[in-house]
Amino acid sequence: MKILANDGISKSGIKALEKGGFEVITTKVAQEQVANYINSNNVSVILVRSATKVRQDIIDNCPSLKIIGRGGVGMDNIDVEYARSKGIHVINTPASSSESVAELVFAHLFTGVRFLHDANRNMPLEGDSNFDGLKKAYANGIELRGKTLGIIGFGKIGQAVAKMAVGLGMKVIASDKFVGKADVRVDFYNGQFINVEIETEPLEDLLRHSDFITLHVPAQDTYVIDKDELAIMKDNVGIINCARGGVLNEVALIEALENNKVLFAGLDVFEKEPSPEIQILMHPRISLTPHIGAATLEAQDRIGTELAEQIISILKTEKV
């Protein structure tokens, strides 16, 4: 039985699938050729990340397809309900990349409060001629410890962010339409740990009281943070989006940065990805990464292994 990992899969995932008796194809097939390739090679499973889209046309034209797997959390590049209505299993790996995304959030937070994104641009240009000037320009850093972090979306990634925030000595406020509360466990080297129960709060309360705000919600039909939400926030708030492009109004964000409502932003995802607006890319107070939240070796190993385990379980159990 053949599996097309069109956006790649870790070596551990390939090994687990091959051990289970499956043939894994890692050839990168262009989007417009995916359906033809699946049919020509009698592919039963297609695995994607964020690049390849599996829409109704592929689902309708590929009768051999039994499973669509998404390496990661969000499945907005897959017509999930339609696929399931046709008897196709749709799976993802919601827990595997949580820690990696959470760490990127803090990379952007630390970058923002210590001006690293701007310093790294200017030091190569002026470090030898204007060292004292740059030192003065970046002298007003902010500590994260003791500040309030607002987490919008309190699923597995949001909870991983909360765990790290608690470990840093931050205060955490979370908001989620579906999660009422969660236990966040912080582990220590010697086997000790603490559990912190965090109850979610109304979004407006989070917006009013947070020093920094991070988004962890799926793709939406409307903005989660728009002009009205920005107006409620504290002055000099920091905003991080490592979730999905389109949940944060980038035009409103630029305006808020320009009038100093927002101190800095950190963006891993963009409304017009993969061609973000030049105003976003060139802004001196935005820390930028190219959608790499889950792009760690550890996360990719976990994703590959988890996908393999789910596929083997489904196909072996159902003998499809």
N, C-alpha and C positions, 0 to 999 in steps of 0.2 A: 504494500500500500504506500502511495507516494504523498509526501508532504512538501509543499512549496513554502519556504521561508523567504518571502519576497523582500522583506526589509531586514533580513539577517536574523541570526539566532546564535547564542553563545555555543562554544564548543561543548560545554557540559550538557546543554540541551540536545545538541546533535547526538552526543554519545548516548544519552538516555533513550532517545527515540530509536536510534539504530539498535540498541540493545533490546528494545521492545519489538524489533522486527520490521521497522518502517524505513523506507528510503527517504532521505532528506535532501531536497534540492535547494541550493542557495543561490541559484542564478537570479540576477536582478532583471525582472521582466518589466518593460515599460507599461505604464498604466493602460494604454489603449490596446495592449497585446495580452493582458492578463487572462481574459476569458478564452482566447484562442489557445494560449499555452496550457491552461488547465485542461481543456478538452483534448488537445493533441497528446498530452502526457497522462491522461486519466488520473488527475490529481484529486485526492480525497479531502485534503486539508490545506487551507491557505493560512499562513501566519503573517501578520503585518504589525507594524508599529504605527507611526503617524503619517508616513509618506504615502503608502498605497491605500486607495479607497476601494471598499467592497460595497458597491451600490446595487440597486435592483437589477440593472442590466446584467451584471456578472452573475447574480443569484439566479436569474431566470434562464440564462444561457449555459449554465454549467451544472448539468444533472448529476455529475459524479461527486459534487461537493457535499461533504458531510459535516465538516467543522470549519468555522472561521475563528481564528484565534488572534487576539490583540495583546501584544507584549506591552503591558502598561495598564493604566487605569481607564482613561477616557476612550469612549468608543464612538465618537461623533463622526469618524470616517467610515463607519459601517452602518448599513441599514439593518439595525439589530432586530427590531420587531418583525420586519418583513421576512428576514432570513428565518427567524424562529417559526413564523407562520407557515413556512415551506418545509418545516421539519429539520432545518439545519441547526446544529448546536453552535452557539456563539459564546466564547469564553474569553476571559481576560485575567490579568494578574494584579488585582488591586492592592495587595500587600507588599509585593516584591520590591517596588521602587520607592516606597514611602520614605524610608530613611534618607535615600539619596536626594529626593526632592527637598526634604526638610533641611538638609545640610546646605543645599544651594540657596534656600531662603536666607539662611544666616550668613552665607557668603555675601549676598547682596546687602543684608542689613549692616554687617561690619564694614563693607565697602562704602556704604552710604554715610554712616556716622563718622568715618575716618577719612572720607574723601579719596579713597584709594583709586576709584575709576578715573578721577581727574588728575590725581598725582601721577598715575602711571602714564597718562598722556603727556603731561608737561615735564616730568623729570628728564626724559631723554632729550627734550628740546632745550630746556632751560636749567637743568640741574647743575651744570658747570658754571653758568654765568649769572644765575639768579637764585642761588641756593637759599639765601636768607629771605628773599622775597617769597619764595614758595613755602618755606617754613612758616612764615607769618600767615600766609594765605590759608594754610591747612591747620592752623593752631587751635581752632575752636571745635575740637572733636566732642562727641557725646558718648557717654557710657550707656550700654544696654541694661546693665544691672539696675534694678529698681524701677525701670520703666514698664509701661503697660503695653502688652502686645495683643492686638485684636486679631482673632483668627476667624475669617468668614468661610464657613464650611468645615465641619468638625468630624469628617470621616477619618480614615486611616492616616492620610497625609497630615491633615490638620492636627490630629492627636500626636503624631510624631514631632511636629513643630512645637506643640505645647510641651512635650517632654523635654526637648532641648531648651526651651525658654525657661522652664522651671529650674533646670540644671544651671542656667546662667543667672538665676536670681531675679528673673523678670516676673511681673504680674501678668496673668493670662485672663483674657475675657474672650469667649467664643460665642458664635452665633450660627445656628443651623436650623433649617426648617424641619428636619426629620430626626435629629439627634437631641435628646433632652439633657443627657449628661453622659460623661465617660470617665472611667478611671485611667489615669495616666501614671504609668509605673516608671520610676527612675532607678536604674540599677547602678550599684557601686562595685568597685574592684573586688572587695572582700566578700562578696555575696550578699551584702545587705542591700536593701532597697526601700524606697518609700512609694506609697500610692497616694496620689492626689486626685480627689474627685472634683471634676469641673462641670458645673451646670451651665448650659447655654443660656444666653441672654438675648433680648430683642436686638435686632440689627441697629436700631437708632441709638440704643445705649452704648453699643460697641463703638459706633462712629464718634460719639461724643467724648468718650473716655480714653480712647487708645492714643498712645504716643506713636505707635507704628501699627500698620494694618497689612495683613497678608491674606491673599485670596486662594481658596482651595475648593472651588466649585466646578462642576462640569460645564460644558458649553451651554449658553443660555440664548433665549430669543431676544432678550433685552439686556441692557447693561445692569450689572449689580452695583457698580459705582459710576455715577454720572454727576452732573453738576449739582443736583440737589443733595446728594450724599456727601460730596466734597465740601459743600457749604456748612454741613453739620460738624465736620471734623475740627479737631484742634488746629490752631495755627502751627506751622512747622512740623506737620505730620510726615512720616515716611511711609510709602506705599510699595508693596512688593506683589508682583503677579507672576507666579510660576505655575499657574493653572491652565487657562485657555485664553487665547486672544478673543476679544469681543465681550469679555465680562467687565472690562474697564474701558471707559470712554477716553481714548488717547487724546482727542482734541481738547476735552475738558481738563485732562491731566496737564497738558502743556500750558494751558491758560492758568491753572492753579500753581504750577511751578513758576511761571513768569510773574505772578502777583504775590509770590512768596507764601501762599497758603500751604503748599506742599514743599517741604525742605528738600526731599530727594525721592527718586523712584528707582526700583530695581525690576527689570522686565526680562523674562525668559521667553515670553510668548507675545504675539503681536496680532493686531486686527488684520493686517494685510500680509501675514506670513505666507510665503517666504520672501516677500519684498516689503519690509517695514518702511513706514514713512520716513523721509529724510530728516524731518523735524525731530523725530524720536531718536534716530541714530546719531544725530549731531549734538544733541542737547548735553550741556556740560554737567547736569545734575541728574542724569539717568545712567544707572549701571546696566550694562547690556550683556546678555548671553543668548546664543542661537538655539533655543529650545533644547536644552541639554539636561533637564531636570533628572531624568532617569538614566543619564549616560555615564554611569560608573561601571567599572568592571564587576563589582560585587552585585549591583542591581541586575545587570545583564545575565550574570550567572543564575541568580535567583529566578529571574523571569523565564529563562530557557528551561530550567529544571521544572518550574511550576507548570509551564505550558505542556511539557512532556508528560508529566504525571497526569494532568487532566485528560490529555489526548489518549494516552494509553488506557486510562480508566474507562473512558467513554467507548472507545472502539473495541476494546477487549470484552467489555461487559455486554455490549449490544451486538458484537460480532458483525459489524456493518462492513 
